[in-house]
Amino acid sequence: LAVVEELRRLLASPAPDPPLQVDAALRPEGRNGPLVRTLGSYAAYYRRWSSPWEAQALLRAIPVAGDADLGAAFVSTVDPYRYPAELPAAAETEIRRLKARVDAERLPRGADPATHTKLGRGGLADVEWTVQLLQLRHGARVPQLRTTRTVAALAGARDAGLLAPDDMAALEAAWRMATRARNAVVLVRGRPSDQLPRHGRDLLGVMRVVGYPPGRDPGEFLDDYRRATRRARRVVERVFYG
């Protein structure tokens, strides 16, 4: 526990680069649960009490440090939950309900839903939740979906016939553009932000980092962004919400 707390403190400490916030609230039992637990305790929790959103969160689980054998054992433990043999209809309904709640409640006050890279229409969350629903539905039978990478999962869904090629291309284009734009905002402003600038020097800086040449109209960049995310949102409404 002391090691984990120290790691979180160091990652969040002031530094030349923006601090990294470790969100530990996704652990079993959230903020009320232990920060560190045994492998057996994890297995018991997921077997008896886990919710659909927790299986969805496990789709991103991948060992990054520590004992390799323990990491592999954890992955083997959680695979049956994140890639279930069958996704119950109630679980799918709950995931859609949570996404609708995120859409309605999580967008920051004053944010523009057309240009918010994470929670805006056709942004990162839209694409990722759509991919994750396909992984939960079909991951047990489609090996290409058993990946923590969004673009790789999109390609796997297309190759398996779960996404039409045009739909896959629209989702990938929006995800890549939103990712590049979001990273550019951090580089230009020096702090994490999900909202594209509306005008001024920050918008020009984001354009340059994304790859637009000098002298281009900032409105062209915003139009390109909105066009890509609108196309993705249409796919999300069909594939995710049905």
Secondary structure by P-SEA (a helix, b strand, c coil): caaaaaaaaaaaccccccbbbbccccccccccccccccaaaaaaaaaccccaaaaaaacccccccccaaaaaaaaaaaccccccccccaaaaaaaaaaaaaaaccccccccccccccccccccaaaaaaaaaaaaaaccccccccccccaaaaaaaaaaaccccaaaaaaaaaaaaaaaaaaaaaaaaacccccccccccaaaaaaaaaacccccccaaaaaaaaaaaaaaaaaaaaacccc
